[in-house]
């Protein structure tokens, strides 16, 4: 291949590379609509994440709390956050309680940005 053609190809490639980087740094990779929607959703999530549900749904062993699932959350990790002192039941019982208050929802298939009900065990309440 001709050395001049190689140099031209290299220069054009470098120009495109730097233009692409400049565009990503100034405009961003994601459209502004997606970024603002994500920020609005995060603000709403912070308001709803610890909101208690209707007291008529309360169980004997636990109280029901609504929580919006974030990326990387699992049913058990959310229950650990809610029940900071540790739940007074086994993992199997926690999963069964989750399924019972969420109408048979499989704990292994929860979806990000959805709101689910989680048990908050009375042992952890400070009366």
ZIZI-V651070 format. One record per residue. N is the residue number from 1. RES is the residue in one letter. PSI is psi in whole degrees, 0 to 359 (* if undefined). Layout:
N_RES_PSI ; N_RES_PSI
This chain:
1_X_144 ; 2_X_132 ; 3_X_326 ; 4_X_319 ; 5_X_321 ; 6_X_316 ; 7_X_318 ; 8_X_315 ; 9_X_318 ; 10_X_315 ; 11_X_316 ; 12_X_319 ; 13_X_316 ; 14_X_320 ; 15_X_313 ; 16_X_322 ; 17_X_312 ; 18_X_326 ; 19_X_319 ; 20_X_315 ; 21_X_316 ; 22_X_319 ; 23_X_316 ; 24_X_322 ; 25_X_327 ; 26_X_311 ; 27_X_323 ; 28_X_160 ; 29_X_323 ; 30_X_143 ; 31_X_148 ; 32_X_331 ; 33_X_318 ; 34_X_321 ; 35_X_316 ; 36_X_324 ; 37_X_319 ; 38_X_320 ; 39_X_318 ; 40_X_318 ; 41_X_322 ; 42_X_320 ; 43_X_318 ; 44_X_321 ; 45_X_320 ; 46_X_326 ; 47_X_323 ; 48_X_347 ; 49_X_331 ; 50_X_19 ; 51_X_129 ; 52_X_149 ; 53_X_184 ; 54_X_129 ; 55_X_342 ; 56_X_344 ; 57_X_352 ; 58_X_145 ; 59_X_171 ; 60_X_316 ; 61_X_339 ; 62_X_164 ; 63_X_150 ; 64_X_132 ; 65_X_137 ; 66_X_144 ; 67_X_134 ; 68_X_129 ; 69_X_130 ; 70_X_168 ; 71_X_132 ; 72_X_352 ; 73_X_146 ; 74_X_166 ; 75_X_316 ; 76_X_322 ; 77_X_323 ; 78_X_318 ; 79_X_326 ; 80_X_319 ; 81_X_318 ; 82_X_315 ; 83_X_75 ; 84_X_326 ; 85_X_3 ; 86_X_133 ; 87_X_149 ; 88_X_19 ; 89_X_171 ; 90_X_166 ; 91_X_319 ; 92_X_320 ; 93_X_321 ; 94_X_315 ; 95_X_322 ; 96_X_320 ; 97_X_318 ; 98_X_313 ; 99_X_320 ; 100_X_322 ; 101_X_349 ; 102_X_29 ; 103_X_50 ; 104_X_12 ; 105_X_127 ; 106_X_123 ; 107_X_340 ; 108_X_355 ; 109_X_34 ; 110_X_153 ; 111_X_143 ; 112_X_144 ; 113_X_10 ; 114_X_151 ; 115_X_130 ; 116_X_164 ; 117_X_137 ; 118_X_145 ; 119_X_134 ; 120_X_111 ; 121_X_138 ; 122_X_334 ; 123_X_328 ; 124_X_351 ; 125_X_142 ; 126_X_108 ; 127_X_*
